Amino acid sequence: MRKRWLCTTALAATSIAALVSVPSAMAAPATEIGAVSSVEPLAPAAVLPGSARAERILYGSTTVGDRPTTTSAAVYFPPGDAPAGGWPVIAWAHGTIGLGDECAYSIAGPGARERDWAYLGTWLKQGYAIVAADYAGLGTPGDHPYLNGTVEAHNVVDAVKAATSHYSSLSHKWAVVGQSQGGGAAVFTARYATEFGGPGLDYRGAVGTGVPAYIEDILLPLGPGVPPAKLPPHSTGYVLYILNGLRTTYPELNIESYLTDSGRYWLDHANTSCLEALGEELTAGNVVVGDLFSRPLSQIPDLPGVLTRVMGLPESGYDKPLFLGQGLLDTDVITPATLAFAARLRAGGQPVTLHTYPTNHDGTVNASLPDSVPFVRNLFA
C-alpha cells in the first residue's frame, strides 16, 4: 500500500483525536456495506460551525472492483429537536482536497474552509442534517481511485445508508450536493442513487456545481512535450491525481511505464499529498506536465474507452431532478464542456436544470444558493 499515515502540524496542535483516528480506521475490518462500524469525535478542524452535534463515522462501502472496504464520513446535526420523521439529509460530496490520508475531509476539514463552511452552514440553517463522505481510501485503508465516479457514488450512498440506519433522528429522505470533484460525484450519485440505495432510502435529487464534464478528454493528448508549458500548479496537481486514480482503478495499465523518473517521483508524491501543499511544491520544482512523460499516454489501448468508463459522466438514466450550476469564468473545469453536457442531457429528455453564474470555479458554490436552496426545498415538498 503506497499510502503514508501522517498528520499535519496544524492538526497535531488542534486535536490529539485526529492523530489517533486514522490508525484506528486502518485497523478496522471491513464491515457490512452501508452499516456503521464505529463512531468517533470529529477533529476540531472538521467541525462545521453551527452544528449542534458532529461526529465521524466509519462504515462499510466498496472500492474498485466492488471490493468491500471501510471508509469514513462526517455527520452534522442542526440545532433543536428533529422534526417528525427525522432531519432530512443532505449528502455533501466534497471537491478535490488531495490523496493523502491526512487530507481527508473528516480529519482536516474542507480545503476551501471559508467557502465550504458558508455553503454547508446554509444547508444546516435550512434544517438539513449533513452527511459528508470522505470517499474510499481517504483517511481509511487503500488508495483513493480519484474521479472513479461509480466508486464515489457507492461511497456517498453507503454513507447516507449507514448514517440513517445508525441515527434515529435522521430521515431516510435525502438529496446530494457536490462541488468540483464532488460535483462529478453528485452527478454519478444522481444516476445510481435509487439503484444503489435500494428501498431503504428515499432519494429525491441532486445539485452539482463546477461539474468536471468530459474531463477525460484532456488526458488524450498528454505525452512527452505535451503540454509544452507550465500549467497552473493546481492543474498539474489534478493531472497527477487523475493518473493516480487510473493507476488505482487499472493497475494493469502500468501507468508508471509512460513516465520519466521525474514523472514517477511526482506521481508517488502526489498520492500522499494535499492539493494546496502539492501545488506549492510543483511551483517550487518548476514542474511541466509534458516533461513527466516518456511516451504518449495515447499508447494505452482504447484510452478513450478506459477514461470514459472511469470518469465519463452518465448521459442518461436519471430518475430524479438534477441541478447543474456553472461559473462562466471557471477555468478549473472546462465551461463549454459542462454546458455541452447539460445540453446533451436536455436533448435526451433527462430532468436537468442548468444555471450559470458570472463567477469562477470557487465562486459558483455559494452563488448558486439562491437557486439551489428552493430547488432542494421543492425536492422534499
C-alpha positions in Angstrom: 0.0 0.0 0.0 1.5 3.3 -1.2 -0.3 5.5 1.3 1.6 7.0 4.3 -0.2 7.8 7.5 0.7 11.4 8.5 -1.0 14.3 10.2 -0.2 17.9 9.6 1.4 20.0 12.3 -1.7 22.1 12.5 -3.9 19.2 13.1 -1.5 17.9 15.8 -1.8 21.2 17.5 -5.6 21.2 17.4 -6.6 17.7 18.2 -4.9 14.6 19.5 -8.1 12.8 18.5 -7.2 13.5 14.9 -3.9 11.7 15.3 -5.4 8.5 16.6 -8.4 8.4 14.3 -6.5 7.3 11.2 -4.7 4.3 12.6 -7.9 3.1 14.3 -9.6 3.2 10.9 -6.6 1.3 9.5 -7.1 -1.5 11.9 -10.9 -1.7 11.5 -12.0 -4.7 9.5 -14.4 -4.2 6.5 -17.9 -4.2 7.9 -21.3 -4.7 6.4 -21.9 -2.4 3.4 -24.0 0.6 4.5 -23.5 -0.1 8.2 -21.6 1.9 10.8 -18.7 0.0 12.4 -17.7 2.8 14.9 -18.3 6.4 15.8 -15.5 8.9 16.8 -15.4 12.5 17.7 -14.5 14.8 14.8 -11.3 16.7 14.9 -12.0 20.4 15.6 -10.8 21.3 12.1 -13.6 19.2 10.6 -16.5 20.5 12.9 -19.0 22.6 10.9 -19.7 25.9 12.8 -23.3 26.0 14.0 -23.8 22.2 14.1 -25.4 21.0 17.3 -23.6 17.6 17.1 -20.8 16.5 14.9 -19.3 13.0 14.7 -17.1 10.9 12.4 -18.5 7.5 11.4 -16.6 4.5 9.9 -18.8 2.4 7.7 -18.8 -0.3 5.2 -18.7 0.5 1.5 -16.9 -0.6 -1.7 -14.0 0.5 -3.8 -12.5 -0.6 -7.2 -14.0 -3.9 -8.4 -16.8 -3.7 -5.8 -14.3 -4.9 -3.2 -15.5 -4.2 0.3 -13.7 -1.6 2.3 -14.1 0.6 5.4 -14.5 4.3 4.7 -15.5 7.4 6.8 -17.8 10.4 6.8 -18.6 13.4 8.9 -22.1 13.8 10.2 -23.6 17.2 11.3 -26.9 17.8 13.0 -28.8 21.1 13.1 -29.7 22.7 16.4 -33.1 22.0 18.0 -35.3 19.0 18.0 -35.7 16.8 14.9 -39.0 17.2 13.0 -41.5 14.4 12.8 -39.9 11.7 10.6 -36.3 13.0 11.4 -34.0 15.5 9.8 -33.9 15.3 6.0 -30.4 14.6 4.8 -28.0 16.5 2.5 -25.1 14.3 1.4 -22.2 16.6 0.7 -19.7 15.4 -2.0 -16.6 17.5 -1.5 -14.2 18.7 -4.1 -10.5 17.8 -4.5 -8.5 18.1 -1.3 -5.7 15.7 -2.1 -4.9 12.0 -1.9 -3.0 11.7 1.4 -4.9 10.3 4.4 -4.2 13.5 6.4 -6.2 15.4 3.8 -9.4 13.5 4.4 -12.4 15.8 5.0 -13.4 14.2 8.2 -9.9 14.7 9.6 -8.7 18.0 8.2 -12.0 19.7 7.2 -12.6 21.4 3.9 -9.7 22.7 1.8 -11.7 25.9 0.9 -12.7 26.4 4.5 -14.5 29.8 4.3 -16.3 28.9 1.1 -17.5 25.4 2.3 -18.4 26.4 5.8 -20.6 29.2 4.4 -22.2 26.7 1.9 -22.8 23.9 4.3 -23.9 26.3 7.0 -26.6 27.5 4.7 -28.0 23.9 4.3 -27.7 23.4 8.1 -29.7 26.5 8.8 -32.4 25.3 6.4 -32.9 22.3 8.7 -30.9 19.6 6.9 -28.5 17.2 8.6 -25.4 16.7 6.5 -23.5 13.5 5.8 -20.1 14.2 4.2 -18.4 11.1 2.8 -14.6 11.0 2.6 -14.6 8.6 -0.4 -12.8 5.3 -0.3 -9.1 5.5 0.5 -9.1 9.0 2.1 -8.4 8.6 5.8 -9.0 4.9 5.6 -7.2 1.9 4.1 -6.2 1.7 0.5 -5.6 4.2 -2.3 -8.3 6.6 -3.4 -9.5 5.9 -7.0 -9.7 9.7 -7.9 -12.6 10.6 -10.2 -13.8 7.0 -10.3 -17.5 8.1 -10.4 -19.1 4.7 -9.7 -16.9 4.2 -6.6 -17.7 7.7 -5.3 -21.4 7.2 -5.8 -21.3 3.9 -3.8 -19.4 5.8 -1.0 -21.9 8.6 -0.9 -24.9 6.4 -1.0 -23.4 4.0 1.6 -22.6 6.9 3.9 -26.3 8.0 3.8 -27.4 4.4 4.3 -25.1 4.0 7.3 -25.9 7.3 8.9 -29.7 7.0 8.6 -29.6 3.5 9.9 -27.5 4.4 12.9 -29.1 7.7 13.9 -32.8 7.5 14.7 -33.1 11.3 14.3 -32.3 11.2 10.6 -34.9 10.8 7.9 -34.4 8.4 5.0 -35.3 11.2 2.7 -32.1 12.7 1.1 -30.5 14.6 -1.7 -26.9 15.0 -2.7 -25.0 18.2 -3.4 -21.4 18.5 -4.5 -18.7 20.8 -6.0 -15.9 20.1 -8.5 -14.7 16.5 -7.9 -17.8 16.3 -5.7 -19.9 17.8 -8.4 -19.0 14.9 -10.6 -19.6 12.5 -7.7 -23.0 14.1 -7.2 -23.9 13.6 -10.8 -22.8 9.9 -10.6 -24.7 9.6 -7.4 -27.8 11.1 -9.1 -27.6 8.4 -11.8 -27.2 5.5 -9.4 -28.7 6.6 -6.1 -32.0 4.7 -6.4 -30.3 1.6 -7.6 -27.5 1.6 -5.0 -29.7 2.8 -2.1 -32.5 0.3 -2.6 -35.9 0.5 -0.9 -34.4 1.6 2.4 -33.6 5.1 1.2 -35.8 7.8 -0.3 -33.6 9.7 -2.8 -35.0 13.0 -4.0 -32.5 14.7 -6.3 -29.1 16.3 -6.8 -27.1 19.6 -7.1 -23.8 19.7 -8.8 -21.6 22.8 -9.2 -18.4 23.1 -11.1 -19.0 19.7 -12.6 -16.0 18.3 -14.5 -17.8 17.2 -17.6 -15.7 15.4 -20.2 -12.6 16.0 -18.1 -11.3 12.7 -19.5 -10.7 14.4 -22.9 -7.8 16.5 -21.5 -5.7 13.3 -20.9 -5.9 12.1 -24.5 -3.0 14.3 -25.9 -0.7 14.0 -22.9 2.8 12.8 -23.7 6.4 14.0 -24.0 6.4 17.7 -24.5 2.6 17.9 -24.3 1.6 20.3 -22.9 5.0 22.1 -23.5 4.5 24.9 -21.0 3.7 25.1 -17.3 0.1 24.8 -16.2 -1.3 26.5 -13.1 0.1 24.4 -10.2 -3.3 23.1 -9.1 -4.0 21.9 -12.7 -0.7 20.0 -12.7 -1.8 18.5 -9.4 -5.1 17.5 -10.9 -3.3 15.6 -13.7 -1.2 13.7 -11.2 -4.3 12.9 -9.2 -6.1 11.6 -12.3 -3.1 9.4 -13.2 -3.1 8.1 -9.6 -6.8 7.4 -9.9 -6.2 5.4 -13.1 -3.3 3.5 -11.5 -5.6 2.6 -8.6 -8.5 1.6 -10.8 -6.5 -0.2 -13.5 -3.1 -1.2 -12.1 -2.6 -3.4 -15.2 -2.2 -0.3 -17.3 1.2 0.2 -15.8 0.9 4.0 -15.8 4.5 4.3 -14.4 5.8 2.9 -17.7 4.6 6.0 -19.5 6.5 8.4 -17.2 10.1 9.6 -16.8 11.9 9.1 -13.5 10.7 12.6 -12.5 7.1 11.7 -13.5 7.2 8.6 -11.4 8.5 10.6 -8.4 5.7 13.2 -8.7 3.1 10.5 -9.2 4.1 8.8 -6.0 4.4 12.1 -4.2 1.0 13.3 -5.3 -0.5 10.1 -3.9 0.4 11.2 -0.4 -0.1 15.0 -0.7 -2.8 17.5 -0.1 -3.7 19.8 -3.1 -2.5 23.1 -1.7 0.8 21.8 -0.5 1.4 19.9 -3.7 0.7 23.0 -5.8 3.4 24.9 -3.8 5.9 22.1 -4.3 5.1 21.8 -8.1 5.7 25.6 -8.4 9.0 25.4 -6.5 10.1 22.5 -8.7 9.2 24.3 -11.9 7.3 21.2 -13.0 6.0 21.0 -16.6 3.5 18.2 -17.3 4.9 17.4 -20.7 8.3 16.7 -19.0 6.8 13.9 -16.9 6.1 11.6 -19.8 8.5 9.2 -21.6 5.9 8.2 -24.2 2.4 9.3 -25.2 -0.4 8.3 -23.0 -2.4 7.6 -26.1 -0.4 4.3 -26.5 -2.7 2.8 -23.8 -5.1 0.5 -25.7 -8.5 2.0 -26.0 -7.6 5.0 -23.9 -10.8 7.0 -24.6 -12.9 4.0 -23.6 -10.8 3.4 -20.4 -11.1 7.0 -19.4 -14.9 7.1 -20.1 -15.5 4.0 -18.1 -13.8 5.6 -15.1 -14.9 9.2 -15.2 -17.3 9.8 -18.1 -20.4 11.3 -16.7 -23.6 9.3 -17.5 -25.8 11.0 -20.1 -29.0 9.0 -19.4 -30.8 7.1 -16.6 -31.6 9.9 -14.2 -34.8 9.3 -12.3 -34.9 12.4 -10.1 -34.3 16.2 -10.8 -30.7 17.3 -11.3 -29.4 20.8 -10.8 -26.2 21.9 -12.6 -24.5 25.2 -11.6 -21.7 26.5 -13.7 -19.5 29.6 -13.4 -18.9 31.2 -16.8 -15.4 32.3 -15.6 -14.5 28.8 -14.4 -11.0 27.8 -15.6 -10.7 24.8 -13.3 -13.2 22.8 -15.3 -13.9 23.4 -19.0 -17.0 25.5 -19.0 -18.1 24.8 -22.6 -17.8 21.1 -21.9 -20.1 21.4 -18.9 -22.6 23.4 -20.9 -22.4 20.7 -23.6 -23.1 18.0 -21.1 -26.2 19.8 -19.9 -27.4 20.3 -23.4 -27.0 16.6 -24.1 -29.0 15.7 -21.0 -31.7 18.1 -22.1 -31.7 16.6 -25.6 -32.1 13.2 -24.1 -35.1 14.2 -22.0 -33.2 14.0 -18.7 -34.6 16.0 -15.7 -31.8 18.6 -15.7 -31.9 22.3 -14.7 -28.9 24.5 -15.6 -28.0 27.8 -14.0 -24.9 29.8 -15.0 -23.2 32.5 -12.9 -20.7 35.3 -13.8 -18.1 33.9 -11.5 -15.2 31.4 -11.3 -15.0 27.8 -10.0 -15.0 28.7 -6.3 -17.5 31.5 -6.6 -20.1 29.3 -8.2 -20.6 27.3 -5.0 -22.3 30.0 -2.9 -23.5 32.0 -5.9 -25.8 29.0 -6.7 -27.6 29.0 -3.3 -30.4 31.4 -4.2 -31.4 28.9 -6.9 -30.4 25.6 -5.4 -32.0 26.2 -1.9 -35.5 26.5 -3.3 -34.7 23.7 -5.8 -33.8 21.3 -3.0 -36.7 22.5 -0.8 -39.1 21.5 -3.6 -37.5 18.1 -3.8 -38.6 17.4 -0.2 -42.0 19.1 -0.5 
